[in-house]
């Protein structure tokens, strides 16, 4: 997911660890507080703290920042972690909408936001569970 060295990684383009953490936190704030995401929220534990940490770590590594999340979970695939969940078109759409809103709140430039958004689209499609 890294960009050309001249442009920097998406991790750097988003502003580094603090902004990636803010993206994850904003996503969970939206999911937890907006009734439009009720089906998505219902798929998660009452305490979102561990998931906030995990998503921030995953996104950091996935966006070509420090790879601590992967180092702490050797051989783990994010798609495999979600396989047991009933990710439907509805919940995938809710995830995408909350991520779109959270990404917009990061203040990323349009090109960076588009690159991240397109990757989120592919990720959401990949997590849909075959019925």
ABEGO torsion letter per residue (X at the ends): XBBBAAAEBAAAAAGEAAAAAAAAAAAAAAAAABAAAAAAAAABBABAAAAAAAAAAAAAAAAGBBAAAAAABBGBBAAAAAAABBBBAAAAAAAAAAAAAAAAAAGBBAAAAAAAAAAAAAAAAAABBBX
